[in-house]
Amino acid sequence: MKKVKVIMNDGKILEVKYGYANYLIKMGLAQMYSDAKMKEIEYQKKVLLEKQERQKKKALELKSKLEKEKISFLVKVGEDDRMYGSITNKDIAEKLKEKGYDIDRKSILLEEPIRAIGSYTIPIKLHPEVIAEIKVKVEKE
């Protein structure tokens, strides 16, 4: 049985039987090996790494700006200083938008809504490797 080289989607080069190579290629899991194909894959990896580095750099710049910000909420309270309602990641995202930051609410890592008056440090995931922390202060009206 004839063996051929294929390039897997993760960049690994395998030597497999011809029939299995056809299967991998049809399923979109691999490509036939050639020097030109390898150069193209190496170039794509390089471009992807550069893009990821730019995104990380942007995230680090945004982190330094965000960590200087302080967000405060004035809320109505009832007896024993209990809040009516709660403050969610959506509320925090809206406050950030008012200050000129476009942060997706899903990036705000609030474990559970804020239901009490006080100061909080809330993490925001800006990049897989970059997490900013903002100060949120909840005061009674």
NORBELKA-V94343 format. One record per residue. N is the residue number from 1. RES is the residue in three letters. SS is DSSP state (h for helix, s for strand, l for the rest). PHI is phi as a letter, one per 30 degrees, with the letter a starting at -180 (NA if undefined). Layout:
n->(N N)
res->(RES RES)
ss->(SS SS)
phi->(PHI PHI)
This chain:
n->(1 2 3 4 5 6 7 8 9 10 11 12 13 14 15 16 17 18 19 20 21 22 23 24 25 26 27 28 29 30 31 32 33 34 35 36 37 38 39 40 41 42 43 44 45 46 47 48 49 50 51 52 53 54 55 56 57 58 59 60 61 62 63 64 65 66 67 68 69 70 71 72 73 74 75 76 77 78 79 80 81 82 83 84 85 86 87 88 89 90 91 92 93 94 95 96 97 98 99 100 101 102 103 104 105 106 107 108 109 110 111 112 113 114 115 116 117 118 119 120 121 122 123 124 125 126 127 128 129 130 131 132 133 134 135 136 137 138 139 140 141)
res->(MET LYS LYS VAL LYS VAL ILE MET ASN ASP GLY LYS ILE LEU GLU VAL LYS TYR GLY TYR ALA ASN TYR LEU ILE LYS MET GLY LEU ALA GLN MET TYR SER ASP ALA LYS MET LYS GLU ILE GLU TYR GLN LYS LYS VAL LEU LEU GLU LYS GLN GLU ARG GLN LYS LYS LYS ALA LEU GLU LEU LYS SER LYS LEU GLU LYS GLU LYS ILE SER PHE LEU VAL LYS VAL GLY GLU ASP ASP ARG MET TYR GLY SER ILE THR ASN LYS ASP ILE ALA GLU LYS LEU LYS GLU LYS GLY TYR ASP ILE ASP ARG LYS SER ILE LEU LEU GLU GLU PRO ILE ARG ALA ILE GLY SER TYR THR ILE PRO ILE LYS LEU HIS PRO GLU VAL ILE ALA GLU ILE LYS VAL LYS VAL GLU LYS GLU)
ss->(l l s s s s s s l l l l s s s s s h h h h h h h h h l l l s s s l l h h h h h h h h h h h h h h h h h h h h h h h h h h h h h h h h l l l s s s s s s l s l h h h l s l l l s l h h h h h h h h h h l l l l l l h h h s l l l l l s l l l s s s s s s s s s s l l s s s s s s s s s s s l)
phi->(NA d c b c b c d d d j d c b c b d e d d d d d d d d d i c a b d d a d d d d d d d d d d d d d d d d d d d d d d d d d d d d e d d d d d d b c b b c b d b c d h h d d d i a c c d d d d d d d d d d d j c c c d d d d d c c d b e d b b d l c b c c d b d c a e c b b c b c c b c c b d d)
